[in-house]
Amino acid sequence: NYYSKEFNTVEVNSSFYHLPKLKTFVNWGKNTSDDFLFSVKVSRYITHIKRLIGCQEALDKLITAAKGLGEKLGPFLFQLPPNLKEDKSRLKNFLEILPKDYRFAFEFRDGSWFIKDIYDLLEEFNCTVVISSSPKFPYREKITGDFCYVRMHGPEGLYCSCYSENELKKIAVLIKKNLKKNIENYVYFNNDAEGYAVENAKTLMKMVL
């Protein structure tokens, strides 16, 4: 399709609200180019309702369905709620149930999570902390896994503002630095309410390639 001709990855957001069927994931995989990758946002049932506790069954169901993407399955994204503060024990218990053969990224929306103990814990399990650009949530350029995950929510208005060239250059520098270290980058623009995401993404790609 048109999108996969312009870009080589997408972050699936619908899975945050309901679980797509296995055949849906399979069809997505079939209808995209060979080098295309899907990042899958984990259900809010796991992150916002169960808050990472007692959710093994729900996690297994999501991963089983997402396997329909085959080799096009990229990282799973956990977007934690802003009212969930740092809890190392809770996070450790959850990390221990994650399968080792997939990539996992965690977007923390409360600043209390950005401490050395949490970074060390994520590094131990090769999970990465999301670099989140927005006017509302904490921004930290920290990579704790073997890949980098960046979410661009908008520089001023959340989900509805356009990045300037200088703001994009800052991310381009980060990406180029990672590439020199053979660190894979996943960058997604979520500032799509006014249609800025596509143009910002294209501009960033030109800066990097």
C-alpha positions in Angstrom: 0.0 0.0 0.0 1.0 3.7 -0.2 2.1 4.0 3.4 4.6 1.0 3.2 6.0 2.5 0.0 6.9 5.7 1.8 7.8 4.3 5.3 9.3 1.1 6.6 7.6 0.8 9.9 4.3 1.7 11.7 3.2 1.7 15.3 -0.1 -0.1 15.7 -2.3 1.9 18.1 -5.6 0.1 17.7 -4.2 -2.8 19.8 -4.2 -0.4 22.8 -8.1 -0.4 22.7 -8.9 -3.9 21.5 -7.1 -7.0 20.4 -6.9 -7.4 16.6 -7.6 -10.9 15.4 -4.8 -13.2 14.3 -5.9 -13.0 10.6 -5.8 -9.2 10.9 -2.1 -9.3 11.8 -1.5 -11.9 9.0 -3.1 -9.6 6.4 -1.1 -6.6 7.6 2.0 -8.6 7.1 1.0 -9.8 3.6 0.1 -6.3 2.4 3.3 -4.6 3.2 6.8 -4.6 1.7 9.3 -7.3 2.7 11.4 -5.0 4.9 8.4 -3.5 6.8 8.2 -3.7 10.6 5.2 -3.3 12.9 5.5 -2.0 16.5 2.5 -3.2 18.5 1.1 -1.1 21.3 0.1 -3.2 24.3 -3.5 -3.2 25.5 -4.5 -0.6 28.0 -6.0 -3.5 30.0 -2.5 -4.6 30.8 -1.0 -1.1 31.4 -3.9 1.0 32.7 -6.4 -1.5 34.3 -4.2 -4.3 35.6 -1.2 -1.9 35.8 1.3 -4.7 35.0 -0.1 -7.1 37.7 -1.8 -10.4 37.0 -2.0 -10.0 33.2 -0.1 -13.1 31.9 -3.1 -14.4 30.0 -3.8 -11.1 28.3 -0.2 -10.7 27.4 0.0 -14.2 26.0 -3.1 -13.6 23.8 -1.6 -10.4 22.4 1.7 -12.0 21.6 0.0 -15.0 20.0 -2.0 -12.8 17.7 0.9 -10.5 16.8 2.9 -13.6 15.8 0.8 -13.4 12.7 3.1 -10.7 11.4 5.9 -13.2 11.3 9.3 -11.6 10.7 7.6 -8.2 10.4 6.9 -8.1 14.1 9.0 -5.4 15.8 8.9 -4.2 19.4 5.9 -4.2 21.7 5.2 -0.8 23.3 4.0 -0.4 26.9 2.6 3.1 27.5 2.2 3.4 31.3 -0.4 5.8 32.7 0.8 9.1 34.1 -0.6 8.3 37.6 1.5 5.1 37.9 4.6 6.2 39.8 8.0 4.4 40.0 7.6 0.8 41.4 10.7 -1.3 40.9 9.2 -4.4 42.4 6.1 -4.2 40.2 8.2 -3.7 37.1 10.7 -6.5 37.9 7.9 -9.0 38.5 6.4 -8.0 35.1 9.7 -8.1 33.2 10.2 -11.7 34.5 7.1 -13.0 32.6 8.1 -11.4 29.3 9.4 -13.9 26.6 13.0 -13.4 25.8 12.7 -13.6 22.0 10.9 -10.3 21.5 11.7 -6.6 22.0 9.9 -4.5 24.5 9.8 -0.7 25.0 8.4 1.2 28.0 7.0 4.7 27.9 7.0 6.2 31.4 4.7 9.2 31.8 5.7 10.0 35.3 9.1 11.4 36.0 9.8 9.2 39.1 10.7 6.3 36.8 13.7 8.0 35.3 16.3 6.8 37.9 19.3 4.5 37.8 17.6 1.6 39.5 15.0 1.4 36.8 17.5 1.9 34.0 19.6 -0.9 35.4 16.6 -3.2 35.7 15.5 -2.5 32.1 19.1 -3.2 30.9 19.1 -6.5 32.7 16.1 -7.6 30.7 17.2 -5.9 27.4 14.1 -3.7 27.4 14.4 0.0 26.4 12.9 3.1 27.8 11.0 5.2 25.3 12.3 8.6 24.4 9.1 10.7 24.5 8.9 14.1 22.9 5.9 16.2 24.0 5.0 19.3 26.0 3.5 17.2 28.8 5.6 14.0 29.5 9.2 13.7 30.6 11.9 13.7 27.9 15.1 11.7 28.6 17.6 10.6 26.0 18.3 7.2 27.5 18.6 3.8 25.8 18.5 0.7 28.0 18.1 -2.0 25.4 19.7 -3.0 22.1 17.4 -0.6 20.2 16.1 2.9 20.4 12.4 3.8 20.5 11.3 7.4 20.0 7.7 8.8 20.1 7.1 12.3 18.8 3.8 13.5 20.2 4.2 17.2 19.2 6.5 20.0 20.5 3.8 22.4 21.8 0.2 21.1 21.4 0.0 17.4 22.3 -0.7 15.4 19.2 -1.5 18.5 17.1 1.7 20.6 16.6 4.4 20.7 14.0 8.1 20.1 14.7 10.5 22.7 13.4 13.6 21.8 11.4 15.9 22.5 14.3 13.8 20.2 16.6 13.9 17.4 14.0 17.7 17.9 13.6 18.1 17.1 17.3 16.4 13.7 16.8 18.4 13.2 13.6 21.7 13.6 15.5 20.5 11.0 18.0 19.6 8.5 15.3 22.9 9.0 13.5 24.8 8.5 16.7 22.9 5.3 17.4 23.5 4.0 13.8 27.3 4.4 14.3 26.9 2.0 17.3 24.7 -0.4 15.3 21.7 0.5 17.4 18.4 0.1 15.5 16.0 3.0 15.7 12.2 3.1 15.8 10.8 6.6 15.5 7.1 7.3 15.3 5.2 10.6 14.9 1.9 10.9 16.9 1.3 14.6 16.1 -1.3 13.6 13.4 -4.4 15.6 14.6 -3.5 18.4 12.1 -1.7 16.2 9.6 1.8 17.1 10.6 3.1 13.6 11.3 3.7 12.5 7.7 5.6 15.6 6.6 7.7 15.6 9.8 8.5 12.0 9.3 9.6 12.5 5.7 11.7 15.5 6.7 13.5 13.5 9.4 14.1 10.6 7.0 15.8 13.0 4.6 18.0 14.3 7.4 19.1 10.8 8.3 19.4 9.0 5.0 
